[in-house]
Amino acid sequence: MTTQVMKREDLGISWAQLEYPPKSYNSGMTIPTTANTSLTGPLTTPWAPDGKSLAAHIASVMPTPPESPPPGRLVGTNTDGCNNGLIDDTTTKLGLQNLLRVSTSNADRYYLTRKCCYVFHCMNLRTRFNYPVIPNSMIIRDERVTTAMEQVIAEELEEKGLDANDKKSYSALLSKHTTRAHRLLNEMKSALSSILIRITGYVLFKVFSNLLMSVTIHGGQQEVIERAAQRDTPIIFVPLHRSHVDYLFVTWVLFNRQIPAPIVAAGDNLRIPVFGWLLRGLGGFFIKRRLESCKARKDILYRSVLQTYVTHALQAGYNLEFFIEGGRTRTGKPCLPKGGLLSVIVDAYSNGTLDDALIVPIAINYDRLLDGNFIREQMGQSKVPESFWGAVRAIIKVLSTNYGHARIDFGQPFSLREFVQNTKGCAPRLTLNQSQNQPQSEPILGCTPPLSPTPLSVSPTSASDSQPLAPLPQIASTPLVIEKGHQRSLSSPSSKDHLTLKRTLSNPSSTINAVNRTTSNLHGARSNSSLFGNEVTEEYRYLVKSLAAHIVYDAERCQAIMSTNAIAWLLSFVYRDGTRLSTLTKALDALRDSLRTRKRDTGFSGSSKDVVMHAVKLLGAGLVRIEQTQGSDKASSEEADFLIEPITLLPNVIELNYYASALLPVFAVDAIVATSLLPLIDCDLWSYKDCSPNCLIDREKLIKRALGLSGMLQHEFLLAPPCASLDAKLHQSVDSLVDMGLLQDAGKVDNRWSEDSDEDDLTFSQCYKVVPSTSSLEVIGAWTTMLAPMLDAYYCTACSLRMLVTRQVPDKEFIQKTQNHIAALVEKGTLRYGESMCVDPIRNAVKFFETEAVVESYTHDSVRLLYLTQEYDSEERLSRFISEIDSYRS
Ligand SMILES: O=P(O)(O)OC[C@H](O)CO
């Protein structure tokens, strides 16, 4: 099958003509107006560092006048409709603030005060907080560490064939492992310094004001965090990870609000000379990168030291920050969560050492990434390790560049205790036996009987999607609604998850849920013990997985879409062959409306024409080509039109795709439904534009197919949080196609005799007639094109499985050969999208094949070998599987 190439200009279709989005989306909903208070409102006596008037300065630093700033509301999934006592009218009314604008208590008439406003600002901030020192001895003597040490010693004595009662050998080993525990702790622990935070805070003002046009954050969100910090409960900040700069941003924001800095989990790859020391002084503590790996799991001493350190720090009153995705996203869309540090926190809560914590999902987004790009790694080359000189070179390189705007969004804080209490009743009725102190007979709190897939109108998520945000009721009064599918998946061993998913692809009647999707990422899925050595129950696993999924889902939802994301998306998926500035401007207007109705913030404001020009400039000539069209009047730039064209050649297109991908999660469900619809229609919709081909669509069949495709893309997207029904989301998306006019009600048909029906099927199912209009085709085209590169990658990876027939191949070789194959097809023009060769979708396809029990793997001499399972180890079976994957490509 070749990729469908749609030339919309030839068809006379224009994205901008479109009535978009369909009216049904959150109809009647209004965006909370924080409006013009944003950059000018909340600051009492602000001035620009160079003494210009504020308005003039804003005009010079913003791409457009701030006529309609994005709302910057607090987003929460399980907490939508919950207040936590942190939100009130004040927080919802505050607007966006540019952190680079500072104010002091003096008027701006003094030259020195104006010139040195950052110095005065930083001097006036309170940074001297009580950062208690946690003595090493307290951690090393902790029961958890001593128990781990005894276990390690016993194992070593046994390994060496020594007598377990031999005191001399025992004390020699005790001293060896105690020294190691001290070393591990010293390498790990942070050394928060108030002075360093103040100095770095000032330096960051200077650096960021040179590199960035603004660093924007919503005043209400800051206010909520400030209120949360006044409580006795530790705060756990969990940002999505895009850049190394993320490490600095949260601490810097808190410094500006005079909130104590958190300790921040950093990968030990960042423990490099000077920068490692700096990071440690700013609160960084270093952990091994792959906590989930077998090697790290086996190092029980390391695990016990880490867990004890984090637990003691939380007990001592430190706030914590960690990146739940592990590394930075290479694709531009969030990675599925890792459970490592989250399970430490859940452990600490469940064994009673931590009474509660407030969890704050965070999203940070940049017009342009300061770290460069991930082209190299996506092309299959290995990552260049961090080093001192590498960091220095990178800093020198970025200093002379403009990176546009940056935006930080804090999600709504939610209580760990309330989350656990609400979730406990929904998982299998097993006890959390993490602690001996915990009463085993503890009643299951918040026990909500598992419900059948929740009608959209009553699920917490849907409620939040269709209602204004404030005021929000208390969390405790809103029990989480967990659907049946979750309980099923938990009550079965992980191997059965394979069956669930396998069924989904072939007969996807079971609901795929977010918990299943994170299975392979958390705890290594098949282990029966937690990352930190405790025997875990299914309930515990469920808890960590659903908490992780909630955090990532919430963080993604609060992420603001930057101008470069929007323009890269339009150029990648709507105007891949290029278009005029005027058309792109109208398309951006439509996209902005669509984002607004989906309650998504944008990190830009003002006229779309200016936003397009700003984004095109930032994306640069390597990603977007711009030229003035012939006949434009050069003299009057107002009238001048330009031709704007994306560079779709490899490798540049990979970077463009990175920026476009921030919008993928926003439209993922719709894209899945649209992509599922096309193969169910016998005819080519585009040739029936504005006509009515004689074909009917069965709603249930469409949903089943969409569920199958959702299952296939389970490693790409978190489509719904664990408390919501994916099924309902898909139904909502089908409704939107009806509202759009693409589907017209054709009544119910008797499906008793249809070949797919089984005895339990509904007798009648809803059918729709397909009526493609110009505008609906435009939307369908964009959504299907959005998934096309990914589906091509999955299909080509499935084809590559042929190289595994009767043999084993190292996974690196398998991926490399698949990439080469895709690159060759792109070169020949058989495949349209160069980004299909990125390593991420290929890896995810392999993960999916493993989930489907098509492929298995084992590690030998540190090499991971892939092979086909017995069931698929033949050309014929494999071909059938490949055609099944192919059938999802439109
Ligand atoms: O994206 P990576 O893999 O370079 O990792 C970034 C992490 O912040 C390292 O701690």
PDBQT file of the ligand as one rigid body, heavy atoms in Angstrom, charges set to zero:
ROOT
HETATM    1  O1  LIG A 901      16.807  13.564  27.993  1.00  0.00    +0.000 OA
HETATM    2  P1  LIG A 901      18.001  12.930  28.549  1.00  0.00    +0.000 P 
HETATM    3  O2  LIG A 901      18.015  11.457  28.329  1.00  0.00    +0.000 OA
HETATM    4  O3  LIG A 901      19.260  13.598  28.133  1.00  0.00    +0.000 OA
HETATM    5  O4  LIG A 901      17.911  13.093  30.118  1.00  0.00    +0.000 OA
HETATM    6  C1  LIG A 901      17.620  14.297  30.643  1.00  0.00    +0.000 C 
HETATM    7  C2  LIG A 901      17.491  14.125  32.092  1.00  0.00    +0.000 C 
HETATM    8  O5  LIG A 901      17.093  15.293  32.657  1.00  0.00    +0.000 OA
HETATM    9  C3  LIG A 901      18.776  13.704  32.700  1.00  0.00    +0.000 C 
HETATM   10  O6  LIG A 901      18.649  13.697  34.018  1.00  0.00    +0.000 OA
ENDROOT
TORSDOF 0
